[in-house]
Amino acid sequence: MGLTYEFPEKFSPKVGEEMPKPFRDATGRERFVLTLWDTPQRGGALRMAFLYDTKQRSSDSTHDTIALAYIGEIKRQWLGVKGVKIDGPIKGSEPSYDYWRLDFSTPDQVPRYNSAIVITLSDRRILAIRAGAPSQNELDSEVDSLARIRFDKSQK
């Protein structure tokens, strides 16, 4: 997978050994490719995580069907959790890709406002991005920054 992304200056990246292990994948097919953290001056909290799911989905499925199935798994994890509010999923489009976004707020957790963004790549694999922020405005700004992602020609 090849992509280019100019992330906001308020974040510092971590790669390789510095990154957390994926949360739910016992098969080893999911890999973090990048995590972005608040700069140490801002507390050093995880703000964005880019996860590449290497499972190649069936060519019988549309990109939307693939993305919605993946985002549905994320949504099911939060359904029934006390106090969690879920909004979406909604479809969005950028010049170089389409995506599905699921927002959820968790009053008792940090960060309080979260989004899961799922992009189906041309080879039918998934890029899932989790963004989290202390306010809805900051979350929207983080998600808006994803418009700067550019995929290699092989992923369009």
Secondary structure, DSSP 8 states (H G I E B T S, - for coil): --EE----TTEEEE-GGGS---SS-SSS-EEEEEEEEE-GGGT--EEEEEEEE-----TTS-HHHHHHHHHHHHHHHHTT-TT-EEEEEEEEEETTEEEEEEEEE-TTSSSSEEEEEEEE-TTS-EEEEEEEESSHHHHHHHHHHGGG-EE-GGG-
